[in-house]
Amino acid sequence: MNKSVLVILLIVIGISSCSHYDDIQKTAKESIAGDDESHKSGQNCMSCHNASGSNEALQEGGWWTIAGTAYRSSGNYAKEGLVELWTGPNRTGSLLYKLAIDELGNFYTGKIVDFKGGAFPVLIDKNGDLNNAMQSSTLIGACNSCHGISTPNISFK
């Protein structure tokens, strides 16, 4: 076997054996409808739940790839519904990911989600209908890094 082919093969085997992708996908925490274990609603979850975040945040759930807080039009936290990410606006294209909103209005996941082509978030009500949608795409899942700071809260109509 050619030495360069052998070296490339060994590198590929080494990289794939070091990958934690499958473990992250199996064990990552995620918001669950009706659950009330989350905290700090309305704050930027990613300020702690990131690779260099506090030990407490990492022990409680790790770092999030998508996280934020949804509100009702009354200003109270939403306690039901879903957040979906699509490749196109207004629930068009392909569904990238779907997250339940918990009892404290929070939604989050530690599962790996590919944002490279951009994602269009939408709010889905308890009946499964589109309620509100972001009309521009995003490349990040740190929803409260903008919403509630430089843009309005994530709110159901």
C-alpha positions as CSV (number, residue, x, y, z in Angstrom):
1,M,0.0,0.0,0.0
2,N,1.2,3.5,-0.9
3,K,2.6,5.3,2.3
4,S,0.6,8.4,1.7
5,V,-2.6,6.4,1.3
6,L,-1.8,4.6,4.6
7,V,-1.1,7.9,6.4
8,I,-4.4,9.4,5.2
9,L,-6.3,6.2,6.2
10,L,-4.8,6.3,9.7
11,I,-5.7,10.0,10.1
12,V,-9.3,9.4,9.0
13,I,-9.6,6.4,11.4
14,G,-8.1,8.4,14.2
15,I,-10.4,11.4,13.7
16,S,-13.5,9.2,13.5
17,S,-12.6,7.2,16.6
18,C,-12.1,10.5,18.6
19,S,-15.4,11.9,17.6
20,H,-17.9,12.4,20.4
21,Y,-20.7,13.3,17.9
22,D,-22.8,10.1,18.5
23,D,-22.4,10.4,22.3
24,I,-23.5,14.0,22.3
25,Q,-26.5,13.2,20.1
26,K,-27.6,10.3,22.4
27,T,-27.1,12.0,25.8
28,A,-27.7,15.7,25.2
29,K,-30.4,17.3,27.4
30,E,-33.4,19.0,25.9
31,S,-36.4,21.0,27.0
32,I,-39.6,18.9,27.6
33,A,-43.2,20.2,27.6
34,G,-44.4,20.5,31.2
35,D,-40.9,20.3,32.7
36,D,-39.9,23.1,35.2
37,E,-36.2,22.3,35.7
38,S,-34.9,25.1,33.6
39,H,-34.0,28.5,35.1
40,K,-33.2,32.2,34.4
41,S,-36.0,32.7,31.8
42,G,-35.3,35.6,29.5
43,Q,-31.6,35.6,30.0
44,N,-29.0,34.6,27.4
45,C,-28.7,30.8,28.2
46,M,-25.5,30.6,26.1
47,S,-23.6,33.0,28.5
48,C,-23.2,30.0,30.9
49,H,-24.2,27.0,28.8
50,N,-21.2,27.0,26.5
51,A,-18.0,25.1,26.1
52,S,-16.2,27.5,28.6
53,G,-19.2,28.1,30.8
54,S,-19.4,27.6,34.5
55,N,-18.9,24.1,36.0
56,E,-22.4,24.3,37.5
57,A,-24.0,25.0,34.1
58,L,-22.0,22.2,32.4
59,Q,-23.0,19.7,35.2
60,E,-26.7,20.7,35.0
61,G,-27.0,20.1,31.3
62,G,-23.9,21.0,29.3
63,W,-23.8,23.6,26.7
64,W,-26.7,24.4,24.4
65,T,-26.8,24.7,20.6
66,I,-30.2,26.3,20.7
67,A,-31.8,28.0,23.7
68,G,-34.2,30.9,24.5
69,T,-37.4,32.0,26.1
70,A,-40.8,32.3,24.5
71,Y,-43.5,34.7,25.8
72,R,-47.2,35.2,25.4
73,S,-48.5,38.5,24.1
74,S,-49.5,39.3,27.7
75,G,-45.8,39.3,28.6
76,N,-46.0,36.1,30.6
77,Y,-43.8,33.2,29.8
78,A,-45.3,30.8,27.2
79,K,-45.9,27.4,28.9
80,E,-46.8,25.4,25.8
81,G,-46.0,25.2,22.1
82,L,-43.0,24.5,20.0
83,V,-40.1,26.2,18.4
84,E,-39.2,24.8,15.0
85,L,-36.2,25.7,12.8
86,W,-36.7,25.5,9.0
87,T,-34.5,26.0,6.0
88,G,-37.0,28.4,4.5
89,P,-39.2,31.2,5.9
90,N,-42.7,30.5,7.3
91,R,-42.3,26.8,7.7
92,T,-41.0,26.1,4.2
93,G,-38.1,24.0,3.0
94,S,-36.9,21.3,5.3
95,L,-37.5,21.0,9.1
96,L,-34.1,21.2,10.8
97,Y,-35.2,20.8,14.4
98,K,-38.2,21.0,16.8
99,L,-38.1,21.9,20.5
100,A,-40.8,21.9,23.1
101,I,-41.3,25.0,25.3
102,D,-41.2,24.1,29.0
103,E,-43.3,25.4,31.9
104,L,-40.9,28.4,32.4
105,G,-41.1,29.4,28.7
106,N,-37.6,28.0,28.0
107,F,-36.6,25.8,25.1
108,Y,-33.1,24.4,24.7
109,T,-31.0,21.5,23.4
110,G,-27.5,20.2,23.6
111,K,-27.9,18.2,20.4
112,I,-25.8,19.3,17.4
113,V,-27.9,21.3,14.9
114,D,-26.4,22.4,11.6
115,F,-26.9,26.1,11.0
116,K,-24.5,26.5,8.1
117,G,-27.2,27.3,5.6
118,G,-29.2,29.5,8.0
119,A,-32.4,28.6,9.9
120,F,-35.8,30.3,10.1
121,P,-37.3,29.9,13.6
122,V,-41.1,29.7,14.0
123,L,-43.4,29.5,17.0
124,I,-46.0,26.7,16.8
125,D,-49.1,26.9,19.0
126,K,-50.6,24.0,21.0
127,N,-52.8,23.1,18.0
128,G,-49.8,22.7,15.8
129,D,-50.4,25.9,13.8
130,L,-47.8,28.5,12.8
131,N,-48.3,31.4,15.2
132,N,-45.3,33.6,14.6
133,A,-42.2,33.5,12.5
134,M,-38.8,35.1,12.1
135,Q,-38.5,36.4,8.6
136,S,-34.7,36.4,8.4
137,S,-32.5,33.5,8.9
138,T,-30.1,33.0,11.7
139,L,-26.7,31.2,11.9
140,I,-26.8,30.8,15.7
141,G,-29.1,29.3,18.3
142,A,-28.5,31.8,21.1
143,C,-31.9,33.3,20.7
144,N,-31.8,35.5,23.8
145,S,-28.5,37.0,22.8
146,C,-30.6,39.3,20.6
147,H,-34.3,38.8,21.6
148,G,-35.1,40.8,24.7
149,I,-31.9,43.0,24.2
150,S,-31.7,44.5,20.7
151,T,-34.9,43.0,19.3
152,P,-38.3,42.3,20.8
153,N,-38.9,39.1,22.9
154,I,-39.8,35.9,21.2
155,S,-43.6,36.1,21.5
156,F,-46.7,34.4,20.4
157,K,-49.3,36.7,18.8
